[in-house]
Amino acid sequence: MLKTLKTIFKQDKEKIKVPRFVQDIIPVKAIYEDGLFLVGKNKYSKSYKFLDINYAVASREDKEAMFLEYSELLNSLDTGSTAKITINNRRINKLDFEKKILLKDAGDDLDKFRKEYNTMLDSQSKTANEIVQEKILTISVYKKTKEEARSYFSRIEKVFELPGEKRYNITVLLITTLFWRI
């Protein structure tokens, strides 16, 4: 265990150079089409957007299943990998909310249900101070080649997926459209 930690700390130590441009501060060296990031010498990362799970109201069987699935996810990670959770709070754009989320009247008998649904969603958005939380899991690992890194991340992604459903309610969202493009 200590040998593994020493190896990780040794790999994380890269030469520090004084940045001359803002782009030099961003640790991303390359972004590949499949969402794989090269973020240092032989260090690769991939990010996944996931949804919340309401653990407090789940039944005992569901809690046990969630715990076992979570432990399976942790066991699928290498000892040298790191995982970070980013929580991004952002304001809801009212026009986008109305256009993308709210249901439009169709002129049929179901319009009263659409109005009720829209009223409920509108009141919930106001009680949340019009803030949406996005949760992103970023996993990083040292691998010698990008093919090894791709193989590693595909093994992790298999833990996320089950036929016909999403385990952990995780949407495997490849975050490649960030503000830098290479």
Helices and strands as residue ranges (DSSP letters): H 2-12, G 22-24, E 30-31, E 37-40, E 43-50, H 60-76, E 82-91, H 94-100, H 111-127, E 131-142, H 146-160, E 161-162, E 165-166, G 167-169, E 170-171
